[in-house]
Amino acid sequence: MTKMLEIKNLSKTFNKGTINERKALDSISLTLEDGDFVTVIGGNGAGKSTMLNAVAGVWPIDSGAILIDNQNVTGLPDFKRAALIGRVFQDPMLGSAPDMQIVENLALAARRGKKRTLRWGVTKKEKDEYKEQLKVLNLGLEERLTQKVGLLSGGQRQALTLLMASMQKPKLLLLDEHTAALDPKTAKKVLDITRTIVEKNHLTAMMVTHNMKDAIQTGNRLIMMYNGHIMFEVSGEEKKNLTVDQLMKMFSEAAGEEFADDQSLLNR
């Protein structure tokens, strides 16, 4: 199997040398094979988003190494990793251009990283391709190609952003609590679309979530983080058969402290 992501002994401390010094990641290591879909769960300050941002190159790390498809990207800034990574954020307003039409947003995503020419217009062939891709979302957006993205609902925008992030089949798809800002019904739909897109394109993905049920039901691997460490991992059949109560118990044993329920753990 191809190693699509290797995180080796990654450490990151914020506000070093000040009264607000905080160790966000403490020498963590993680490997994702080609086609892995890993869900990441843990409380506030556990290091989940810090790990995702480190992989994306949002900020430099203190020590360790990051390899994407065997390419060492440790010292590369985010824009130089952009060709390797697709990303969907928590805020539906990020990831698309609100003043541009759906078709224009898709054209931008499709041409990202490719040689630029003087031609901007979208051909009929391209429009037909975009319509077919939009059908996968099952939201009727294929009939609204000329609508401004800013007029779409939060769920529609997240679904569109997902499609845009996966159009060029990135080496790695990063999902940073991408359903957290949506109502439960819309969040479920976007998560269903996520599973479809990841499976259809055979993507390697990492999804940070606060929802234990979603973490259990999505992907083939689950890791739990706490205080900048990866506490444990479950995968395969063990993950499929997990309940939220069992996951809570495993976490309490690993962390060495009791939590009343999943919300008291995740919101601490």
NORZILIN-V236561 format. One line per field, one symbol per residue. phi: phi as a letter, one per 20 degrees, with the letter a starting at -180 (. if undefined). psi: psi as a letter, one per 20 degrees, with the letter a starting at -180 (. if undefined). burial: 1 if it has 9 or more other C-alpha atoms within 8 Angstrom, else 0. A space follows every 50 residues. Layout:
phi=???
psi=???
burial=???
This chain:
phi=.eeebcddlecbcelgmdfegbeecclecbcdegnfcdeccrffnfofff ffffffnfbfefbobccdlmefdgeefgfeegfecdbcefeffenbefed fgffffffffegnefecffdgeffffgfffffffggfldmffecgeffff effgfffffffgfffdgelffbddddlfdfedfgffgffffffggfffff eleecccebedfffffedmdcccddblmdefaccblfgfgefdffffgfg fgffembecfbfffffdf
psi=qpohpopolpqppqlpjrhjppohpnlqpppprpiqopqpqrrpjhjghg gghghikhqqrgraqppoljpojgjprghiihiipqpprhoiiqirohiq rghhghggghjpirpqriphqprhggghghgghhhhhkjjiijkhjqphi iqrgghgggghgghhihjmqhppponliihjqqgghggghhghggggggh jlqpqpopqiohgghgipaiqpqpqpljqogrqqrchgghjqrggggggg ggghikqqpgrhhhghj.
burial=00111111111111100000101111111011110111111110111101 11110111011001111111011100110011111111110100110101 11111110110000000000010000100111111010011100100110 00011111111111111001111111111101000111011011101100 00111111110100110111111111111111111000110101001100 111000001001011100
